[in-house]
Amino acid sequence: KKTKGKPERELEEDELDEDDEEQEEGNNLSMEELNAFLEEEGMSMNCDGVMKRIHEIIVKIFLSVWKKLNPLREKNTFEVFGLDFLLDEEMNVWLIEVNTNPYIGCSSGLLKKIFT
């Protein structure tokens, strides 16, 4: 069945999994948790600078593809994207990947706070 030119998509079994496994500690950290960890390790981070750089990267990503997002210009729709970033030892921000079908389960305490 099609809706306005787009085929309906059924959720995959892994998207329906209600028994989310806990990830090992450290896979998902809030900025506060990351900053505290770095301080324990004798390192420092400019949180505002890191978040500014992440924001700049996100804006560039969506400016580069905005014409391909919702090409039929359907109203009252949205897409969820997952963006994975990495900080190197000099606190440079690197984009690892953009997921168009991100896992949005509650596999850590931080994700439970975000999604519930």
C-alpha positions as CSV (number, residue, x, y, z in Angstrom):
1,K,0.0,0.0,0.0
2,K,1.3,3.4,-0.9
3,T,0.7,6.8,0.8
4,K,1.3,9.8,-1.3
5,G,4.0,8.1,-3.4
6,K,5.8,6.5,-0.4
7,P,5.5,2.8,0.4
8,E,4.4,2.0,3.9
9,R,7.2,0.3,5.9
10,E,6.7,-2.3,8.6
11,L,9.0,-2.1,11.6
12,E,11.8,-4.7,11.6
13,E,11.8,-7.2,14.5
14,D,14.9,-5.5,16.1
15,E,13.0,-2.2,16.1
16,L,10.2,-3.9,18.1
17,D,12.5,-5.5,20.7
18,E,11.1,-4.6,24.1
19,D,13.9,-6.4,26.0
20,D,16.6,-3.8,25.6
21,E,19.9,-5.0,26.8
22,E,21.9,-2.7,29.0
23,Q,25.0,-1.4,27.3
24,E,28.3,-1.3,29.1
25,E,28.8,1.8,31.1
26,G,30.4,4.6,29.1
27,N,28.7,4.0,25.8
28,N,26.3,6.9,26.4
29,L,27.4,9.8,28.4
30,S,25.8,13.2,29.1
31,M,28.1,16.2,28.6
32,E,28.3,16.5,32.4
33,E,29.3,12.8,32.8
34,L,31.9,13.2,30.0
35,N,33.3,16.3,31.6
36,A,33.5,14.7,35.0
37,F,35.3,11.6,33.5
38,L,37.8,13.8,31.7
39,E,38.5,15.8,34.9
40,E,39.2,12.5,36.7
41,E,41.7,11.7,33.9
42,G,43.4,15.1,34.2
43,M,41.9,16.4,31.0
44,S,39.6,19.3,30.3
45,M,37.0,20.1,27.8
46,N,35.3,23.3,26.7
47,C,31.7,22.0,26.7
48,D,30.4,25.1,25.0
49,G,33.0,24.9,22.2
50,V,32.4,21.2,21.7
51,M,28.6,21.7,21.4
52,K,29.1,24.7,19.1
53,R,31.2,22.5,16.8
54,I,28.6,19.7,16.9
55,H,25.9,22.3,16.0
56,E,28.0,23.6,13.1
57,I,28.4,20.1,11.7
58,I,24.7,19.3,12.0
59,V,23.8,22.5,10.2
60,K,26.2,21.7,7.4
61,I,24.8,18.2,7.1
62,F,21.2,19.3,6.7
63,L,22.0,22.2,4.5
64,S,23.7,19.8,2.1
65,V,20.7,17.5,1.9
66,W,17.7,19.6,2.6
67,K,16.2,19.2,-0.9
68,K,16.2,15.5,-0.5
69,L,14.4,15.5,2.8
70,N,10.6,15.1,2.4
71,P,10.8,15.7,-1.4
72,L,7.0,15.6,-1.7
73,R,6.7,18.3,0.9
74,E,4.2,16.4,2.9
75,K,2.8,18.2,5.9
76,N,2.8,16.9,9.4
77,T,5.6,14.4,8.9
78,F,9.0,14.0,10.4
79,E,12.1,11.9,10.2
80,V,14.4,10.8,13.0
81,F,18.2,10.8,12.5
82,G,20.9,9.5,14.7
83,L,24.3,11.3,14.5
84,D,27.4,9.7,16.0
85,F,30.3,11.9,17.0
86,L,33.8,11.2,18.3
87,L,36.1,13.4,20.3
88,D,39.8,12.9,19.8
89,E,42.4,13.6,22.4
90,E,42.6,17.2,21.4
91,M,38.8,17.5,21.8
92,N,38.3,17.9,18.0
93,V,34.8,16.8,17.0
94,W,34.5,14.2,14.3
95,L,31.3,13.0,12.7
96,I,31.3,9.2,12.4
97,E,28.0,8.6,10.7
98,V,24.4,9.7,10.2
99,N,21.8,7.0,10.7
100,T,18.5,7.3,8.9
101,N,17.0,4.5,11.0
102,P,18.6,4.9,14.4
103,Y,18.0,2.6,17.3
104,I,15.8,4.5,19.8
105,G,15.5,1.9,22.5
106,C,16.3,2.6,26.1
107,S,19.5,0.6,26.5
108,S,21.1,3.0,29.0
109,G,20.1,5.3,31.8
110,L,20.8,8.4,29.7
111,L,18.7,7.1,26.8
112,K,15.9,6.3,29.2
113,K,16.0,10.0,30.4
114,I,15.9,11.3,26.9
115,F,13.2,9.0,25.4
116,T,10.8,8.7,28.4
